[in-house]
Amino acid sequence: MQEVNRKHYRHIFFDLDNTLWDFEANSKETFHELFDRYQLTHRGIDSFEDFIEVYERHNALLWEFYRQGKIVKEVLNIRRFSMTLDEFGIHDSLLSSNMAGDYVAISPTKTRLFPDAIDLLGYLKERYTLHIITNGFEEVQHRKLLNSGLRGYFESIITSEEAGSKKPELPIFNFALSVTGAQKHESLMIGDDEEVDVLGARNAGIDSVLVDYSGERQTTEATYLIYNLKDIYKIL
């Protein structure tokens, strides 16, 4: 991206998953462990790739239901496994429950971050007040931050569970502003999702940065479009 005119921000709000914490890589590593632990090839699933493809399809659908308030997290957590196993003809509620519990326990221990995350946060922390706004589960997100060495960079961790609202809904952004004492005009939201992070922030009157790691997006409703975390130095 080109150099931009720097605004006088004071509070920087980061999304966590797929913005700083590499959700895809960490999740895949966790699933490999579960696939081997429960010997799913012996239960009729030909390959890990087959399993993860089916899981991701059901998980995306259930997360959309969760964001819409149609299901609670406990249902989401187990149903994404039971629906996946059902599709392979494995009707085992205990296995679904065990895998769900293990996933929530293991995935937050993974520590892979996107390139330059730590260096960037060290730079920003000396100049701004940093916060997290995330739709992830409360206990899981806090463990991710601690285990990956991110927690010390952030003044506040705002989760959808604590706020009683999920991005892109307006109440979670208003809650974040209230908790942190930040004003809209001095705040900036940084995230990877056009709808959840960018449009949510815009509706709250907050500037935003869209991080497009794929490098494919040419337009956005965000105030700034970047393709890696290093580009943030040109903004802040």
Order of alpha helices (4+ residues) and beta strands (2+ residues): beta-alpha-alpha-alpha-alpha-alpha-beta-alpha-beta-alpha-alpha-beta-alpha-beta-beta
